[in-house]
Amino acid sequence: MSPFRRTTAFARDMGKGAAKGRGADGALRQALARRRLEERREAQMLKQQLYDVFSDDSH
């Protein structure tokens, strides 16, 4: 029930944005979100590498 409601709300939001003709704004926001996600994933990988290095050092 909850996931379905969330999906419909998301679809309604997307339709509203398209009706207003703000496709470029939506694409920009999507690109920013994707870049933020990639940066977070990269930071997590770097942190994991640091942990691996230090754990190897201590052994």
mmCIF file of the N, C-alpha and C atoms, coordinates in Angstrom:
data_MODEL
# 
_entry.id   MODEL 
# 
loop_
_atom_site.group_PDB 
_atom_site.id 
_atom_site.type_symbol 
_atom_site.label_atom_id 
_atom_site.label_alt_id 
_atom_site.label_comp_id 
_atom_site.label_asym_id 
_atom_site.label_entity_id 
_atom_site.label_seq_id 
_atom_site.pdbx_PDB_ins_code 
_atom_site.Cartn_x 
_atom_site.Cartn_y 
_atom_site.Cartn_z 
_atom_site.occupancy 
_atom_site.B_iso_or_equiv 
_atom_site.pdbx_formal_charge 
_atom_site.auth_seq_id 
_atom_site.auth_comp_id 
_atom_site.auth_asym_id 
_atom_site.auth_atom_id 
_atom_site.pdbx_PDB_model_num 
ATOM 1   N N  . MET A 1 1  ? 0.839  -1.203 0.000   1.00 0.00 ? 1  MET A N  1 
ATOM 2   C CA . MET A 1 1  ? 0.000  0.000  0.000   1.00 0.00 ? 1  MET A CA 1 
ATOM 3   C C  . MET A 1 1  ? 0.870  1.248  0.000   1.00 0.00 ? 1  MET A C  1 
ATOM 4   N N  . SER A 1 2  ? 1.786  1.306  0.955   1.00 0.00 ? 2  SER A N  1 
ATOM 5   C CA . SER A 1 2  ? 2.628  2.503  1.059   1.00 0.00 ? 2  SER A CA 1 
ATOM 6   C C  . SER A 1 2  ? 3.504  2.712  -0.184  1.00 0.00 ? 2  SER A C  1 
ATOM 7   N N  . PRO A 1 3  ? 4.193  1.665  -0.671  1.00 0.00 ? 3  PRO A N  1 
ATOM 8   C CA . PRO A 1 3  ? 5.034  1.881  -1.864  1.00 0.00 ? 3  PRO A CA 1 
ATOM 9   C C  . PRO A 1 3  ? 4.211  2.356  -3.059  1.00 0.00 ? 3  PRO A C  1 
ATOM 10  N N  . PHE A 1 4  ? 3.010  1.786  -3.215  1.00 0.00 ? 4  PHE A N  1 
ATOM 11  C CA . PHE A 1 4  ? 2.171  2.180  -4.346  1.00 0.00 ? 4  PHE A CA 1 
ATOM 12  C C  . PHE A 1 4  ? 1.800  3.655  -4.243  1.00 0.00 ? 4  PHE A C  1 
ATOM 13  N N  . ARG A 1 5  ? 1.448  4.084  -3.031  1.00 0.00 ? 5  ARG A N  1 
ATOM 14  C CA . ARG A 1 5  ? 1.076  5.482  -2.847  1.00 0.00 ? 5  ARG A CA 1 
ATOM 15  C C  . ARG A 1 5  ? 2.266  6.395  -3.153  1.00 0.00 ? 5  ARG A C  1 
ATOM 16  N N  . ARG A 1 6  ? 3.443  5.982  -2.705  1.00 0.00 ? 6  ARG A N  1 
ATOM 17  C CA . ARG A 1 6  ? 4.630  6.802  -2.953  1.00 0.00 ? 6  ARG A CA 1 
ATOM 18  C C  . ARG A 1 6  ? 4.897  6.890  -4.465  1.00 0.00 ? 6  ARG A C  1 
ATOM 19  N N  . THR A 1 7  ? 4.735  5.759  -5.173  1.00 0.00 ? 7  THR A N  1 
ATOM 20  C CA . THR A 1 7  ? 4.981  5.751  -6.617  1.00 0.00 ? 7  THR A CA 1 
ATOM 21  C C  . THR A 1 7  ? 4.005  6.691  -7.318  1.00 0.00 ? 7  THR A C  1 
ATOM 22  N N  . THR A 1 8  ? 2.728  6.652  -6.924  1.00 0.00 ? 8  THR A N  1 
ATOM 23  C CA . THR A 1 8  ? 1.747  7.520  -7.576  1.00 0.00 ? 8  THR A CA 1 
ATOM 24  C C  . THR A 1 8  ? 2.083  8.979  -7.297  1.00 0.00 ? 8  THR A C  1 
ATOM 25  N N  . ALA A 1 9  ? 2.482  9.306  -6.081  1.00 0.00 ? 9  ALA A N  1 
ATOM 26  C CA . ALA A 1 9  ? 2.848  10.688 -5.763  1.00 0.00 ? 9  ALA A CA 1 
ATOM 27  C C  . ALA A 1 9  ? 4.033  11.121 -6.619  1.00 0.00 ? 9  ALA A C  1 
ATOM 28  N N  . PHE A 1 10 ? 5.005  10.230 -6.783  1.00 0.00 ? 10 PHE A N  1 
ATOM 29  C CA . PHE A 1 10 ? 6.173  10.563 -7.604  1.00 0.00 ? 10 PHE A CA 1 
ATOM 30  C C  . PHE A 1 10 ? 5.747  10.788 -9.052  1.00 0.00 ? 10 PHE A C  1 
ATOM 31  N N  . ALA A 1 11 ? 4.885  9.924  -9.578  1.00 0.00 ? 11 ALA A N  1 
ATOM 32  C CA . ALA A 1 11 ? 4.429  10.074 -10.962 1.00 0.00 ? 11 ALA A CA 1 
ATOM 33  C C  . ALA A 1 11 ? 3.643  11.374 -11.116 1.00 0.00 ? 11 ALA A C  1 
ATOM 34  N N  . ARG A 1 12 ? 2.822  11.703 -10.126 1.00 0.00 ? 12 ARG A N  1 
ATOM 35  C CA . ARG A 1 12 ? 2.048  12.940 -10.207 1.00 0.00 ? 12 ARG A CA 1 
ATOM 36  C C  . ARG A 1 12 ? 2.986  14.145 -10.216 1.00 0.00 ? 12 ARG A C  1 
ATOM 37  N N  . ASP A 1 13 ? 4.028  14.099 -9.395  1.00 0.00 ? 13 ASP A N  1 
ATOM 38  C CA . ASP A 1 13 ? 5.001  15.189 -9.369  1.00 0.00 ? 13 ASP A CA 1 
ATOM 39  C C  . ASP A 1 13 ? 5.670  15.337 -10.729 1.00 0.00 ? 13 ASP A C  1 
ATOM 40  N N  . MET A 1 14 ? 6.071  14.206 -11.317 1.00 0.00 ? 14 MET A N  1 
ATOM 41  C CA . MET A 1 14 ? 6.740  14.255 -12.617 1.00 0.00 ? 14 MET A CA 1 
ATOM 42  C C  . MET A 1 14 ? 5.796  14.864 -13.654 1.00 0.00 ? 14 MET A C  1 
ATOM 43  N N  . GLY A 1 15 ? 4.520  14.449 -13.647 1.00 0.00 ? 15 GLY A N  1 
ATOM 44  C CA . GLY A 1 15 ? 3.573  14.984 -14.613 1.00 0.00 ? 15 GLY A CA 1 
ATOM 45  C C  . GLY A 1 15 ? 3.390  16.483 -14.442 1.00 0.00 ? 15 GLY A C  1 
ATOM 46  N N  . LYS A 1 16 ? 3.331  16.926 -13.188 1.00 0.00 ? 16 LYS A N  1 
ATOM 47  C CA . LYS A 1 16 ? 3.170  18.358 -12.937 1.00 0.00 ? 16 LYS A CA 1 
ATOM 48  C C  . LYS A 1 16 ? 4.356  19.126 -13.513 1.00 0.00 ? 16 LYS A C  1 
ATOM 49  N N  . GLY A 1 17 ? 5.567  18.625 -13.290 1.00 0.00 ? 17 GLY A N  1 
ATOM 50  C CA . GLY A 1 17 ? 6.755  19.302 -13.815 1.00 0.00 ? 17 GLY A CA 1 
ATOM 51  C C  . GLY A 1 17 ? 6.731  19.347 -15.334 1.00 0.00 ? 17 GLY A C  1 
ATOM 52  N N  . ALA A 1 18 ? 6.312  18.254 -15.973 1.00 0.00 ? 18 ALA A N  1 
ATOM 53  C CA . ALA A 1 18 ? 6.281  18.220 -17.435 1.00 0.00 ? 18 ALA A CA 1 
ATOM 54  C C  . ALA A 1 18 ? 5.225  19.189 -17.951 1.00 0.00 ? 18 ALA A C  1 
ATOM 55  N N  . ALA A 1 19 ? 4.098  19.280 -17.253 1.00 0.00 ? 19 ALA A N  1 
ATOM 56  C CA . ALA A 1 19 ? 3.037  20.179 -17.700 1.00 0.00 ? 19 ALA A CA 1 
ATOM 57  C C  . ALA A 1 19 ? 3.510  21.625 -17.636 1.00 0.00 ? 19 ALA A C  1 
ATOM 58  N N  . LYS A 1 20 ? 4.304  21.945 -16.630 1.00 0.00 ? 20 LYS A N  1 
ATOM 59  C CA . LYS A 1 20 ? 4.801  23.316 -16.505 1.00 0.00 ? 20 LYS A CA 1 
ATOM 60  C C  . LYS A 1 20 ? 5.910  23.599 -17.517 1.00 0.00 ? 20 LYS A C  1 
ATOM 61  N N  . GLY A 1 21 ? 6.447  22.555 -18.158 1.00 0.00 ? 21 GLY A N  1 
ATOM 62  C CA . GLY A 1 21 ? 7.509  22.783 -19.122 1.00 0.00 ? 21 GLY A CA 1 
ATOM 63  C C  . GLY A 1 21 ? 8.843  23.032 -18.459 1.00 0.00 ? 21 GLY A C  1 
ATOM 64  N N  . ARG A 1 22 ? 9.050  22.441 -17.279 1.00 0.00 ? 22 ARG A N  1 
ATOM 65  C CA . ARG A 1 22 ? 10.321 22.613 -16.573 1.00 0.00 ? 22 ARG A CA 1 
ATOM 66  C C  . ARG A 1 22 ? 11.170 21.359 -16.727 1.00 0.00 ? 22 ARG A C  1 
ATOM 67  N N  . GLY A 1 23 ? 11.215 20.814 -17.940 1.00 0.00 ? 23 GLY A N  1 
ATOM 68  C CA . GLY A 1 23 ? 11.988 19.599 -18.157 1.00 0.00 ? 23 GLY A CA 1 
ATOM 69  C C  . GLY A 1 23 ? 13.464 19.816 -17.900 1.00 0.00 ? 23 GLY A C  1 
ATOM 70  N N  . ALA A 1 24 ? 13.980 20.986 -18.314 1.00 0.00 ? 24 ALA A N  1 
ATOM 71  C CA . ALA A 1 24 ? 15.409 21.264 -18.121 1.00 0.00 ? 24 ALA A CA 1 
ATOM 72  C C  . ALA A 1 24 ? 15.730 21.313 -16.634 1.00 0.00 ? 24 ALA A C  1 
ATOM 73  N N  . ASP A 1 25 ? 14.849 21.943 -15.852 1.00 0.00 ? 25 ASP A N  1 
ATOM 74  C CA . ASP A 1 25 ? 15.091 22.034 -14.417 1.00 0.00 ? 25 ASP A CA 1 
ATOM 75  C C  . ASP A 1 25 ? 15.114 20.640 -13.797 1.00 0.00 ? 25 ASP A C  1 
ATOM 76  N N  . GLY A 1 26 ? 14.165 19.784 -14.218 1.00 0.00 ? 26 GLY A N  1 
ATOM 77  C CA . GLY A 1 26 ? 14.133 18.431 -13.683 1.00 0.00 ? 26 GLY A CA 1 
ATOM 78  C C  . GLY A 1 26 ? 15.387 17.665 -14.050 1.00 0.00 ? 26 GLY A C  1 
ATOM 79  N N  . ALA A 1 27 ? 15.850 17.836 -15.300 1.00 0.00 ? 27 ALA A N  1 
ATOM 80  C CA . ALA A 1 27 ? 17.060 17.134 -15.731 1.00 0.00 ? 27 ALA A CA 1 
ATOM 81  C C  . ALA A 1 27 ? 18.262 17.618 -14.931 1.00 0.00 ? 27 ALA A C  1 
ATOM 82  N N  . LEU A 1 28 ? 18.317 18.942 -14.687 1.00 0.00 ? 28 LEU A N  1 
ATOM 83  C CA . LEU A 1 28 ? 19.439 19.482 -13.913 1.00 0.00 ? 28 LEU A CA 1 
ATOM 84  C C  . LEU A 1 28 ? 19.433 18.914 -12.502 1.00 0.00 ? 28 LEU A C  1 
ATOM 85  N N  . ARG A 1 29 ? 18.230 18.885 -11.887 1.00 0.00 ? 29 ARG A N  1 
ATOM 86  C CA . ARG A 1 29 ? 18.140 18.356 -10.525 1.00 0.00 ? 29 ARG A CA 1 
ATOM 87  C C  . ARG A 1 29 ? 18.543 16.882 -10.515 1.00 0.00 ? 29 ARG A C  1 
ATOM 88  N N  . GLN A 1 30 ? 18.119 16.132 -11.546 1.00 0.00 ? 30 GLN A N  1 
ATOM 89  C CA . GLN A 1 30 ? 18.471 14.715 -11.611 1.00 0.00 ? 30 GLN A CA 1 
ATOM 90  C C  . GLN A 1 30 ? 19.979 14.542 -11.755 1.00 0.00 ? 30 GLN A C  1 
ATOM 91  N N  . ALA A 1 31 ? 20.600 15.383 -12.595 1.00 0.00 ? 31 ALA A N  1 
ATOM 92  C CA . ALA A 1 31 ? 22.052 15.294 -12.777 1.00 0.00 ? 31 ALA A CA 1 
ATOM 93  C C  . ALA A 1 31 ? 22.774 15.616 -11.474 1.00 0.00 ? 31 ALA A C  1 
ATOM 94  N N  . LEU A 1 32 ? 22.297 16.633 -10.767 1.00 0.00 ? 32 LEU A N  1 
ATOM 95  C CA . LEU A 1 32 ? 22.928 16.986 -9.489  1.00 0.00 ? 32 LEU A CA 1 
ATOM 96  C C  . LEU A 1 32 ? 22.802 15.831 -8.501  1.00 0.00 ? 32 LEU A C  1 
ATOM 97  N N  . ALA A 1 33 ? 21.615 15.226 -8.436  1.00 0.00 ? 33 ALA A N  1 
ATOM 98  C CA . ALA A 1 33 ? 21.420 14.114 -7.510  1.00 0.00 ? 33 ALA A CA 1 
ATOM 99  C C  . ALA A 1 33 ? 22.325 12.946 -7.878  1.00 0.00 ? 33 ALA A C  1 
ATOM 100 N N  . ARG A 1 34 ? 22.456 12.673 -9.200  1.00 0.00 ? 34 ARG A N  1 
ATOM 101 C CA . ARG A 1 34 ? 23.302 11.557 -9.617  1.00 0.00 ? 34 ARG A CA 1 
ATOM 102 C C  . ARG A 1 34 ? 24.758 11.837 -9.249  1.00 0.00 ? 34 ARG A C  1 
ATOM 103 N N  . ARG A 1 35 ? 25.203 13.094 -9.450  1.00 0.00 ? 35 ARG A N  1 
ATOM 104 C CA . ARG A 1 35 ? 26.592 13.414 -9.120  1.00 0.00 ? 35 ARG A CA 1 
ATOM 105 C C  . ARG A 1 35 ? 26.825 13.282 -7.622  1.00 0.00 ? 35 ARG A C  1 
ATOM 106 N N  . ARG A 1 36 ? 25.840 13.736 -6.825  1.00 0.00 ? 36 ARG A N  1 
ATOM 107 C CA . ARG A 1 36 ? 25.989 13.620 -5.377  1.00 0.00 ? 36 ARG A CA 1 
ATOM 108 C C  . ARG A 1 36 ? 26.081 12.152 -4.971  1.00 0.00 ? 36 ARG A C  1 
ATOM 109 N N  . LEU A 1 37 ? 25.248 11.308 -5.602  1.00 0.00 ? 37 LEU A N  1 
ATOM 110 C CA . LEU A 1 37 ? 25.275 9.885  -5.284  1.00 0.00 ? 37 LEU A CA 1 
ATOM 111 C C  . LEU A 1 37 ? 26.628 9.284  -5.645  1.00 0.00 ? 37 LEU A C  1 
ATOM 112 N N  . GLU A 1 38 ? 27.139 9.638  -6.835  1.00 0.00 ? 38 GLU A N  1 
ATOM 113 C CA . GLU A 1 38 ? 28.443 9.100  -7.244  1.00 0.00 ? 38 GLU A CA 1 
ATOM 114 C C  . GLU A 1 38 ? 29.539 9.566  -6.292  1.00 0.00 ? 38 GLU A C  1 
ATOM 115 N N  . GLU A 1 39 ? 29.499 10.831 -5.879  1.00 0.00 ? 39 GLU A N  1 
ATOM 116 C CA . GLU A 1 39 ? 30.520 11.333 -4.957  1.00 0.00 ? 39 GLU A CA 1 
ATOM 117 C C  . GLU A 1 39 ? 30.457 10.584 -3.632  1.00 0.00 ? 39 GLU A C  1 
ATOM 118 N N  . ARG A 1 40 ? 29.227 10.321 -3.141  1.00 0.00 ? 40 ARG A N  1 
ATOM 119 C CA . ARG A 1 40 ? 29.108 9.607  -1.871  1.00 0.00 ? 40 ARG A CA 1 
ATOM 120 C C  . ARG A 1 40 ? 29.670 8.192  -2.015  1.00 0.00 ? 40 ARG A C  1 
ATOM 121 N N  . ARG A 1 41 ? 29.361 7.533  -3.161  1.00 0.00 ? 41 ARG A N  1 
ATOM 122 C CA . ARG A 1 41 ? 29.862 6.173  -3.370  1.00 0.00 ? 41 ARG A CA 1 
ATOM 123 C C  . ARG A 1 41 ? 31.390 6.186  -3.445  1.00 0.00 ? 41 ARG A C  1 
ATOM 124 N N  . GLU A 1 42 ? 31.949 7.189  -4.140  1.00 0.00 ? 42 GLU A N  1 
ATOM 125 C CA . GLU A 1 42 ? 33.401 7.268  -4.255  1.00 0.00 ? 42 GLU A CA 1 
ATOM 126 C C  . GLU A 1 42 ? 34.031 7.494  -2.885  1.00 0.00 ? 42 GLU A C  1 
ATOM 127 N N  . ALA A 1 43 ? 33.436 8.370  -2.086  1.00 0.00 ? 43 ALA A N  1 
ATOM 128 C CA . ALA A 1 43 ? 33.968 8.626  -0.745  1.00 0.00 ? 43 ALA A CA 1 
ATOM 129 C C  . ALA A 1 43 ? 33.919 7.355  0.093   1.00 0.00 ? 43 ALA A C  1 
ATOM 130 N N  . GLN A 1 44 ? 32.844 6.582  -0.058  1.00 0.00 ? 44 GLN A N  1 
ATOM 131 C CA . GLN A 1 44 ? 32.740 5.341  0.707   1.00 0.00 ? 44 GLN A CA 1 
ATOM 132 C C  . GLN A 1 44 ? 33.832 4.354  0.280   1.00 0.00 ? 44 GLN A C  1 
ATOM 133 N N  . MET A 1 45 ? 34.087 4.279  -1.030  1.00 0.00 ? 45 MET A N  1 
ATOM 134 C CA . MET A 1 45 ? 35.139 3.375  -1.507  1.00 0.00 ? 45 MET A CA 1 
ATOM 135 C C  . MET A 1 45 ? 36.495 3.804  -0.964  1.00 0.00 ? 45 MET A C  1 
ATOM 136 N N  . LEU A 1 46 ? 36.773 5.116  -0.983  1.00 0.00 ? 46 LEU A N  1 
ATOM 137 C CA . LEU A 1 46 ? 38.056 5.597  -0.465  1.00 0.00 ? 46 LEU A CA 1 
ATOM 138 C C  . LEU A 1 46 ? 38.181 5.278  1.021   1.00 0.00 ? 46 LEU A C  1 
ATOM 139 N N  . LYS A 1 47 ? 37.079 5.464  1.759   1.00 0.00 ? 47 LYS A N  1 
ATOM 140 C CA . LYS A 1 47 ? 37.119 5.167  3.186   1.00 0.00 ? 47 LYS A CA 1 
ATOM 141 C C  . LYS A 1 47 ? 37.404 3.681  3.400   1.00 0.00 ? 47 LYS A C  1 
ATOM 142 N N  . GLN A 1 48 ? 36.758 2.832  2.585   1.00 0.00 ? 48 GLN A N  1 
ATOM 143 C CA . GLN A 1 48 ? 36.987 1.393  2.710   1.00 0.00 ? 48 GLN A CA 1 
ATOM 144 C C  . GLN A 1 48 ? 38.439 1.055  2.407   1.00 0.00 ? 48 GLN A C  1 
ATOM 145 N N  . GLN A 1 49 ? 39.022 1.711  1.402   1.00 0.00 ? 49 GLN A N  1 
ATOM 146 C CA . GLN A 1 49 ? 40.433 1.464  1.089   1.00 0.00 ? 49 GLN A CA 1 
ATOM 147 C C  . GLN A 1 49 ? 41.313 1.858  2.266   1.00 0.00 ? 49 GLN A C  1 
ATOM 148 N N  . LEU A 1 50 ? 41.010 2.993  2.894   1.00 0.00 ? 50 LEU A N  1 
ATOM 149 C CA . LEU A 1 50 ? 41.794 3.423  4.060   1.00 0.00 ? 50 LEU A CA 1 
ATOM 150 C C  . LEU A 1 50 ? 41.679 2.386  5.170   1.00 0.00 ? 50 LEU A C  1 
ATOM 151 N N  . TYR A 1 51 ? 40.452 1.921  5.433   1.00 0.00 ? 51 TYR A N  1 
ATOM 152 C CA . TYR A 1 51 ? 40.262 0.914  6.469   1.00 0.00 ? 51 TYR A CA 1 
ATOM 153 C C  . TYR A 1 51 ? 41.074 -0.340 6.149   1.00 0.00 ? 51 TYR A C  1 
ATOM 154 N N  . ASP A 1 52 ? 41.041 -0.758 4.880   1.00 0.00 ? 52 ASP A N  1 
ATOM 155 C CA . ASP A 1 52 ? 41.789 -1.953 4.494   1.00 0.00 ? 52 ASP A CA 1 
ATOM 156 C C  . ASP A 1 52 ? 43.279 -1.743 4.723   1.00 0.00 ? 52 ASP A C  1 
ATOM 157 N N  . VAL A 1 53 ? 43.790 -0.571 4.342   1.00 0.00 ? 53 VAL A N  1 
ATOM 158 C CA . VAL A 1 53 ? 45.224 -0.306 4.507   1.00 0.00 ? 53 VAL A CA 1 
ATOM 159 C C  . VAL A 1 53 ? 45.604 -0.359 5.977   1.00 0.00 ? 53 VAL A C  1 
ATOM 160 N N  . PHE A 1 54 ? 44.810 0.309  6.820   1.00 0.00 ? 54 PHE A N  1 
ATOM 161 C CA . PHE A 1 54 ? 45.162 0.358  8.238   1.00 0.00 ? 54 PHE A CA 1 
ATOM 162 C C  . PHE A 1 54 ? 45.006 -1.014 8.889   1.00 0.00 ? 54 PHE A C  1 
ATOM 163 N N  . SER A 1 55 ? 43.994 -1.773 8.476   1.00 0.00 ? 55 SER A N  1 
ATOM 164 C CA . SER A 1 55 ? 43.827 -3.100 9.072   1.00 0.00 ? 55 SER A CA 1 
ATOM 165 C C  . SER A 1 55 ? 44.980 -4.007 8.636   1.00 0.00 ? 55 SER A C  1 
ATOM 166 N N  . ASP A 1 56 ? 45.438 -3.876 7.380   1.00 0.00 ? 56 ASP A N  1 
ATOM 167 C CA . ASP A 1 56 ? 46.592 -4.658 6.936   1.00 0.00 ? 56 ASP A CA 1 
ATOM 168 C C  . ASP A 1 56 ? 47.841 -4.228 7.695   1.00 0.00 ? 56 ASP A C  1 
ATOM 169 N N  . ASP A 1 57 ? 47.958 -2.931 7.983   1.00 0.00 ? 57 ASP A N  1 
ATOM 170 C CA . ASP A 1 57 ? 49.118 -2.427 8.702   1.00 0.00 ? 57 ASP A CA 1 
ATOM 171 C C  . ASP A 1 57 ? 49.185 -3.018 10.107  1.00 0.00 ? 57 ASP A C  1 
ATOM 172 N N  . SER A 1 58 ? 48.042 -3.117 10.758  1.00 0.00 ? 58 SER A N  1 
ATOM 173 C CA . SER A 1 58 ? 48.044 -3.551 12.156  1.00 0.00 ? 58 SER A CA 1 
ATOM 174 C C  . SER A 1 58 ? 48.330 -5.041 12.252  1.00 0.00 ? 58 SER A C  1 
ATOM 175 N N  . HIS A 1 59 ? 48.038 -5.799 11.195  1.00 0.00 ? 59 HIS A N  1 
ATOM 176 C CA . HIS A 1 59 ? 48.233 -7.258 11.281  1.00 0.00 ? 59 HIS A CA 1 
ATOM 177 C C  . HIS A 1 59 ? 49.694 -7.626 11.100  1.00 0.00 ? 59 HIS A C  1 
# 
